[in-house]
Amino acid sequence: MADQIRTSFDWEDIRIFVSLARYGSLSATARALSLSHATISRRIQTLEKALGEKLVERRPDGYVLTTAGVRALSPASEMEVAAARLGRGGQPQEPSGLVRVNAPPSLAQCFLVEKLAGLTAAYPTLDVDLATDFRAVSLERREADVALRFGRPTDGEVIAKRAATPGFGFYAVDEWRRRLAAGESPTFVGFDDANAHLPEASWLRETYPRARVAFKSNSQVMQAAAARAGAGIALLPHFVGRGEATLVHCEMKEAPPSRELWLLIRRDGVTNLAIKTVVDFLMNLLSSERALIE
């Protein structure tokens, strides 16, 4: 397709391309723009013909950008921002559109969800999609706009900021704290075998190799629930354990290490007002809540 003669392109085609890249599916894009699926497909094909390159690929779970699409998205997004600013007479605009945030499950479920929901209430034209994943999602492939990730990132073309240094501790019901004080060996709640590679699971296994793990789960939220039921002692981030009224902190011989939490965005996200609004909000939030987190 790259060897075809390029023609002039329509701004409306570019706007639809940016939206499809943002939402990842015809259905979501159609709802956001109040257009039909057929119109969106036709507009994308028209833009691809004008540029002489394939911009998107259809997959079972939605649309992804090709290499040419990734290259085209940055200037296309800049055009969208410029057009929005022009429509407002050059005045500063409110953050609008969808920002996809990816975070570790425990951080998202126990700390971020209510805060980010409040942010969308403050900005009626800003939408946030909060997803959870243990794996390292790819910002380059547009799987997320903002990612919070434990451990120093190795991604190449991203901006990474150290956001916090969450601490971990042992949490259980008070009965277990008394049993430990009486000299009883600990029984733990931990990760299942599929997540045994995670740093917390590895550290617990290496530090207490002979200890019984009475309950296993792939979620620290569920581990906290098991600890509340008295199943054992859970190794939890402080922002999870301290938020549980029925759990107490248990002093153990070995203290679990802290982990660095990093915030990642693409370089083109710096100029996107919606992404910048979410990033600034998250950085300020994590800084103000250090007493809880660290």
Disulfide bonds with the S-S distance in Angstrom:
none
